């Protein structure tokens, strides 16, 4: 969810549903985004490349018409599932104009602030949002919205491959004894630890979980990667 200034709007704020997919410029990133956009009826906009990669952005109409129905059929896991549930709830409250109630708007703003821990939002952003309300002290007296995230009861091969392709990374290390070691890892925020545990078990328990301020699933060893992970990926890509 994006929050921006909008003079004339209730509380002077515009709550805009927004979904962004970011890919590196290498590994055919732009072509992948074009295919994803085509799948969703070319309803998104591919932004100009930047140092952080290239983004495909879906805004309110596309989010409601294409993205939310797709994600209801293919639920997310971990922190992203909660973020989706918050976005759906906010859209429903906006449609009923419930956000015109100051107390409900306060809960919405708290939820939007917390929905993506990895976002660039700061405490200053939250203070600025609440300064638009007649009673800014609601920031400390309100609770975020209560939502029930859509849950995925079973992982599919395609879902696992999507996480591996989108968030995973391979590396090769040349050791001093002239041997080669292979590494694979997926790094996510702490809320995604349950997802990483599910991925690990789906692939036969290979690798290990770690991380303190973040979650990481790392697979070390040529046997696990060459005999389990690579065959799994090859089978799906070639099917």
N, C-alpha and C positions, 0 to 999 in steps of 0.2 A: 504494500500500500504506500502510495506517495501522498505526502501532506504538503500543500502549498498555500500561499496567500491568495485570497480571492475576495477583493472588496465587493461588498454587496451581498455576499453569501452569509448564511447564518453563522455567526461567530467569526466571520471573515476568513474561514479556512475551506479549502477544497480537498476532499478525501477522494483520491483517484486510485481505483484498483489497477495494479500494474504487475506484470510478470516479465522478468528478464532472463534470457538465456545467454550466457557468455561463453565463448570458446576462444582458444588460442588461435592466432593467425596461421600457425602451422597445422599439419595434419588435416588439410582440406577443411578447416574450420568454416570459412565463408560458404563453401559448397554445402556443407552439412546444414548450416542455418537456412540456406535457401530451400533445401528439401523440407526442413521442419516447417518453415513458413508456408510452403506449398501445401503440406499436409493439413494445416489449419486454415485453408482457404485464402492464403496470402493476406491474412488479416493483420499481420504484424508489420513492423518496420525495422529493417536492418540498418543500424547506425553505422556511421563512418568508422573505420578502424582506428584504434588508439593503442597506446603502449600496453594496456591491460587486456587487449584482445578485441574481439568484435562482438557486438550485442544484437540480439533480436528482441525487440520490445513489443509486448502486447498490452494495449490499454483497455479501458473499461468495456467497450462493446465487444471486442474480441475475447476478453477474459470471460465475460458472462456467456457469450454464445458458443465459444469453442473450448477454452482452456479448462474451465470448471467442470463442464460435463465430461471431458476426457479424463480429468484427474479423479472424478467420482467413480469412473469405471476402472481406473488404474491408480489406486490410492498410493500416496507417498508414505514414507516412514520417518520416524524421528521428528526433529525440529521442523522440518519442512511440512509435515502433516499438520502440526499445530498452527503454523503460519497460514496454511491454506484454510483451515477451519476458521481462524480469526477473520481472514479476508471475506469469506462467505458470510459470516455473521455481520460484518460491517456493511456489506452490500445490502443485506436484508434490512438492517436498521435504517440505512439511508433511504431505501425504497419506501419504507413506512413513515419516513420523516421523524423517526424516534430520536435521531441525533439532534433535533431541535430542543430537546430537553437537556439542559446544561449538565445534569448529573450523568446522563447516559453518554454525552459527548466526552466527558472527562474519562469515563471508563474506556471508551473507544480509543482515545488518544494514548492512554497507558498501554493498551493492548497493541496498538500499532508500533509504539516505541519498543516493546519487548518482543515483537513477533520474529525478528531476525537479529539474533545476537551478533552475527558477523557484519551487520550493516555499519555504515559510517555515522549513524545517528549518535548524538551526544546529549548529555544532560542539558546543555544550553538549548538544543532544539526543543526538548520537552518543556523547558521553562518558557520559551518563546510561544509555543502552541498554547499553553495554559494562560499566557498573558492576554489572549484574545477573549477569554471567558470572563464574565462579570465577577466571578469568585475564583481567582487563581489558586486559592488555598485548597481547592478540591484535589489538586495534584497529590497532596499528602493525606487526603481523607478518603480517597476512592480506591477501588480495587479493579484490576483488569477484568474484561469480560470472561465469563465462564463458557468454555467451548469444549465439545467432544470431537477430537480429531477423527477423521475417517481412518480406519485401520485396514492394513493389508494382512490377511490371514495366511497367505502363502506366496512365496516368491516364485516368479516365473523365470525361465532361462533368459528371456528377452530383457526383463527388468534387471537381472544380475549383470548381463552384458552391458546394459546402458550405464550402470554405475561404474563398472570397470572402465568403459571407454571414456565416460565423461569426467570421472574424478580420479581414476587410477593412473599410476605412473610406473614405468619400468626403468631400471637402471642396470648398467653393467660395470662391474669393478674388476680391474686387472690387478691381481695380487702379486706380491713380491716373488712368490714361488712359481710365477708364470701361469697359475691357474686363473680361471675366470669364474666370478661369482655373480649370480643373477639376483636381483631384488625387485619386489613389486610392493607398492603400498597405496592405500587410499586414506587420505586425511580429511577429517570433517570436524565440526564443532562437537562439544560434549553431548549435545542433545541427540546426535546421530549415532551414539555408541550402540544402541540397540540394533540399528540397521547394520552396522559393521559386524556385530556378533552374528546376526542372521546370515550375512553373506559368508562369513567364515564357516559356519555350520553347513550351509548349502553346498559348499565346495569340499566337504569331507573333513572340516576342522583344520585345514591347513593354515599355517601362519600363526600369528599371535596378535593380541590387542595391547595397546599401550597409550601413552599420552597423559599429561596432567591437566594442562589448560586446554587441551583439545583431545580428540579421539583419533587413533590411527590403527589401521589393520595392515600389518606388514608380513610379507611372505619372503623368507630368505632360504635359498637353497635351490640348486639346479634341478633336483629331482622333483620337488613339489611344483615348481614352475613349469618344467618341461613335460612332466607326466600328468599333471592335473589342470593347471591354469591355461596353458597354451592350447592343449587339445579342446578344452571347453570353448575357448574363443574361436578357434578355427572351425569347429563343427557348426557353430551358429552363423559365422560369417559366410560359410560356404553352403549353407542349407537353402 
